[in-house]
Amino acid sequence: MTEPRIERCLPDGFLADSLRADALAGLTASPKSLPPKWFYDERGSELFDKITLLDEYYPTRAERAILRDAAAEVAAATRARTLVELGSGSADKTRLLLDALRGAGTLSRYVPVDVSEAALITASRRVLDGYPGLAVHAVVSDFEEHLGLPDGGGPRLVAFLGGTIGNLLPVQRAAFLLSIRARLAEGDALLLGTDLVKDPAVLVAAYDDAAGVTAAFNKNILSVLNAELGADFDLDAFDHVALWDPAAEWIEMRLRSAYRQQVKLPGIGLTVTFGEGEEMRTEVSAKFRRERVQAELAAAGLAMRSWWTDEKARFGLSLSVPS
């Protein structure tokens, strides 16, 4: 079997160093917080895959429906020879774009970009199996640092799907979009998935499902700290919290300490005290309106050319080009 080409843009020890730095900074801050990227060890990835199948979790289904309807239009508009997918994960929805670009007769290369080399190799092999003759150039990279986008093979379509951009705080989003714009050449395009503002009850249910899968996913960040930093978090001592912040227009996920407790993290030489009822933020998931997406893209030097939503206007997909 043909193997994908793997390019590693992260320095040795990057993930371990980043986890230690994020844990130290977040657990000594007031209020405490941890970045959501640390949900995703093997167990966390399995839990998120289960979340995407839940009745309450509409974003994956809504975005897939948009892609089914719009992929051919995207392919015709971009004539992309290279599809770059940021945060490719399992590359499930990617096939809709690959099929459309292949149908348009332009596709020659697929570039999945992810922080997990294991996930990249798995996804790349699946694509190679399904698309014989397609060049696959996988890139081990972090979105906010050491972002690698291979040159050449243009025009390129850079896809950032799943609403993942909503996990970045506004200043992080601005920096991310600027970094993407700086790497785009004339003729390249950005396909961006954004979850949309809607009934808060629908939003909260998507992050606090009846079966408790999202609660287990949220607590998995503590399991990661236990495994990687030798911490002694008791997962049963924390409760999952999901709430809508109408001013920021985002969902926050938090972990609430059930009682006053101390947690030791030998890997960073830290002992942390949680008060009874104290909450630690583990994720924000911003929800957007079309005007806000367009304005943030424009601020980064990107002009929105197309906008699609699903039939219930729950999710938005935009196609933008350098302005």
C-alpha positions in Angstrom: 0.0 0.0 0.0 1.2 3.5 -0.8 2.1 5.4 2.3 1.4 9.1 2.8 4.2 11.6 3.0 4.5 13.0 6.5 5.9 16.4 7.2 6.6 17.3 10.9 6.4 21.0 11.7 6.5 20.7 15.5 9.8 20.7 17.4 10.7 17.7 19.6 8.7 17.7 22.8 6.3 20.4 21.7 3.1 18.7 22.9 4.5 17.8 26.3 6.0 21.3 26.8 2.7 22.9 25.7 0.6 20.8 28.1 2.9 21.7 31.0 2.8 25.4 30.1 -1.0 25.4 29.6 -1.7 23.5 32.8 0.6 25.7 34.9 -0.8 29.0 33.4 -4.4 27.9 33.5 -4.5 26.3 37.0 -2.8 29.3 38.6 -5.1 31.8 36.9 -8.2 33.3 38.4 -10.6 32.0 37.2 -9.0 28.7 36.3 -9.1 27.5 32.7 -7.6 24.8 30.4 -7.5 24.9 26.6 -9.9 22.5 24.9 -7.2 20.9 22.7 -6.3 18.8 25.6 -9.6 16.8 25.5 -8.2 14.8 22.6 -6.2 11.8 23.6 -7.4 8.5 22.2 -10.3 8.3 24.7 -11.3 11.9 24.1 -11.4 11.4 20.3 -13.6 8.3 20.7 -16.0 10.3 23.0 -16.1 13.2 20.5 -17.0 10.8 17.7 -19.9 9.5 19.9 -21.0 13.1 20.5 -21.3 13.8 16.8 -23.8 11.0 16.6 -26.1 12.3 19.4 -29.5 13.6 18.6 -28.8 16.8 20.4 -25.5 17.5 18.6 -26.6 19.0 15.3 -23.4 20.7 14.0 -21.9 17.7 12.3 -25.1 16.7 10.5 -25.9 20.3 9.5 -22.4 20.9 8.1 -22.4 17.6 6.2 -25.8 18.5 4.7 -24.4 21.8 3.5 -21.4 20.1 2.0 -23.5 17.6 0.2 -25.4 20.4 -1.5 -22.6 22.9 -2.0 -19.4 20.8 -2.7 -19.8 20.9 -6.5 -20.3 24.6 -6.3 -17.1 25.0 -4.2 -15.2 22.8 -6.6 -16.4 24.8 -9.6 -15.6 28.1 -7.9 -12.1 27.2 -6.7 -10.8 24.7 -9.4 -8.5 23.6 -6.6 -5.8 21.1 -7.3 -4.9 20.8 -3.7 -7.3 20.3 -0.8 -5.7 21.4 2.6 -7.8 20.3 5.6 -6.9 21.9 9.0 -7.8 19.6 11.9 -8.6 16.8 9.6 -9.3 14.2 12.4 -10.9 11.2 10.8 -11.4 13.1 7.4 -15.0 11.9 7.3 -16.6 15.0 5.7 -13.5 15.4 3.5 -14.8 12.9 1.0 -17.6 15.1 -0.1 -15.0 17.8 -1.1 -12.6 15.2 -2.6 -15.3 13.7 -4.7 -16.4 17.1 -6.0 -12.9 18.2 -6.9 -12.2 14.9 -8.5 -15.5 15.2 -10.4 -14.4 18.7 -11.6 -11.2 17.1 -12.9 -8.8 19.3 -10.9 -7.8 17.3 -7.8 -4.2 16.1 -7.5 -3.2 16.4 -3.8 -4.7 16.2 -0.4 -3.0 17.8 2.6 -4.4 16.9 6.0 -3.1 19.0 8.9 -3.4 17.9 12.5 -1.6 17.9 15.8 -2.0 14.1 16.1 0.4 12.2 13.9 -1.5 8.9 14.7 -4.8 10.4 13.5 -3.1 11.9 10.4 -1.7 8.5 9.4 -5.0 6.7 9.9 -7.0 9.4 8.0 -4.3 9.6 5.2 -4.4 5.8 4.7 -8.2 5.8 4.4 -8.0 8.5 1.7 -5.2 6.7 -0.2 -7.3 3.5 -0.2 -10.3 5.4 -1.5 -8.5 7.6 -4.0 -5.8 5.7 -5.9 -3.3 8.0 -7.5 -4.0 10.9 -5.2 -0.9 12.4 -3.6 -1.3 12.7 0.2 1.0 15.1 2.0 0.2 15.0 5.8 1.4 17.7 8.0 1.9 17.4 11.8 1.2 21.0 12.9 -0.4 23.2 15.6 -2.9 25.8 14.4 -1.6 28.6 16.6 2.1 27.8 16.5 4.2 26.2 13.7 1.3 26.1 11.2 2.6 24.4 8.1 0.9 24.7 4.7 2.9 23.2 1.9 3.6 25.6 -1.0 2.8 24.7 -4.6 0.1 22.5 -6.0 -2.2 25.5 -6.4 -4.8 26.6 -6.6 -5.3 25.4 -3.0 -8.6 25.1 -1.1 -8.0 25.4 2.7 -10.9 23.9 4.6 -11.4 24.5 8.3 -14.6 22.7 9.2 -16.6 21.6 12.2 -17.0 25.1 13.7 -13.6 24.5 15.4 -12.7 28.2 14.9 -15.3 28.9 17.6 -13.0 27.3 20.2 -10.6 30.2 19.7 -11.1 33.4 21.7 -11.6 36.6 19.6 -7.9 37.7 19.8 -6.8 34.1 18.9 -9.3 34.0 16.0 -8.0 37.2 14.6 -4.4 36.0 14.8 -5.3 32.7 13.3 -7.1 34.2 10.3 -4.2 36.6 9.7 -1.8 33.7 9.7 -4.0 31.8 7.2 -4.2 34.9 5.0 -0.5 35.3 5.0 -0.1 31.8 3.7 -2.6 32.1 0.9 -1.5 32.9 -2.6 -3.6 34.4 -5.4 -6.1 31.8 -6.5 -6.3 30.1 -3.1 -9.5 30.0 -1.1 -10.6 29.4 2.5 -13.7 27.2 3.3 -14.8 27.9 6.8 -17.4 26.2 9.0 -19.1 28.2 11.6 -21.9 27.3 14.0 -24.6 29.9 14.1 -26.5 31.8 16.9 -29.8 30.1 17.7 -32.2 29.2 20.5 -30.1 28.9 23.7 -32.0 25.8 24.7 -30.9 24.1 21.5 -27.3 25.2 22.0 -27.0 24.1 25.6 -28.5 20.7 24.9 -25.8 20.2 22.2 -23.2 20.5 24.9 -25.1 18.8 27.8 -26.7 15.7 26.3 -29.1 13.5 28.2 -26.8 10.5 27.9 -23.9 12.3 29.6 -21.4 11.7 26.7 -20.4 15.4 26.6 -19.9 15.3 30.4 -17.5 12.4 30.1 -15.7 14.2 27.3 -15.4 17.3 29.4 -14.0 15.4 32.3 -11.5 13.6 30.1 -9.3 16.6 30.2 -8.7 15.7 33.8 -7.8 12.2 32.8 -5.2 13.6 30.4 -3.6 15.6 33.2 -3.6 12.5 35.4 -1.9 10.5 32.7 0.6 13.1 31.5 1.4 15.1 34.6 0.9 12.5 37.3 -2.1 14.5 38.7 -4.6 13.0 41.1 -7.8 14.5 39.9 -10.9 12.6 41.0 -13.2 12.8 38.1 -16.2 12.1 40.3 -15.4 15.2 42.3 -16.2 17.5 39.4 -19.5 18.2 37.7 -20.0 19.1 34.0 -21.5 22.5 33.3 -22.6 24.0 30.0 -24.0 27.5 29.7 -24.8 30.1 27.1 -23.2 33.5 27.5 -25.5 35.9 25.5 -23.1 38.8 25.7 -20.2 36.9 24.2 -22.5 34.7 22.1 -20.7 31.5 23.0 -21.2 28.3 24.9 -18.9 27.8 27.8 -18.1 24.3 29.2 -16.8 24.2 32.7 -16.0 21.7 35.4 -17.4 22.5 38.9 -15.7 21.3 42.0 -18.2 19.4 44.2 -16.4 20.3 47.4 -13.2 22.0 48.6 -10.3 19.9 47.5 -6.6 19.9 46.7 -5.1 18.4 43.6 -1.4 17.6 43.1 0.3 17.8 39.7 3.8 16.4 40.2 4.7 16.9 36.6 4.7 20.6 37.0 5.4 20.8 40.7 2.0 22.3 41.6 -0.7 21.8 44.2 -4.0 23.4 43.3 -6.9 24.2 45.7 -10.4 24.2 44.3 -13.1 25.8 46.4 -16.5 24.1 46.8 -18.5 25.1 43.7 -15.5 26.7 42.0 -15.7 26.4 38.2 -12.8 25.9 35.7 -13.5 26.8 32.1 -12.5 24.1 29.6 -14.0 25.3 26.4 -15.7 28.2 24.7 -17.6 27.5 21.5 -18.5 30.8 19.8 -21.6 31.0 17.7 -21.7 33.4 14.8 -23.9 35.5 12.6 -23.1 35.9 8.9 -22.2 39.6 9.4 -19.7 38.8 12.1 -18.0 36.0 10.0 -17.7 38.4 7.1 -16.3 41.2 9.3 -13.7 38.9 10.9 -12.6 37.6 7.6 -12.4 41.1 6.1 -10.3 42.2 9.1 -7.8 39.5 8.1 -7.7 40.5 4.5 -10.2 37.9 3.2 -13.3 38.6 1.1 -16.3 36.3 1.5 -17.5 35.1 -2.0 -20.2 32.6 -1.0 -22.3 31.7 2.0 -24.4 28.6 2.6 -26.5 27.3 5.5 -28.5 24.2 6.1 -32.2 24.3 5.7 -32.8 25.2 9.4 -30.0 27.9 9.3 -28.2 26.2 12.2 -24.7 26.2 10.6 -22.9 28.4 8.1 -20.2 27.6 5.5 -18.3 30.4 3.8 -15.9 30.5 0.9 -13.4 33.4 1.0 -10.5 34.6 -1.1 -7.6 36.9 -0.5 -8.8 40.5 -0.9 
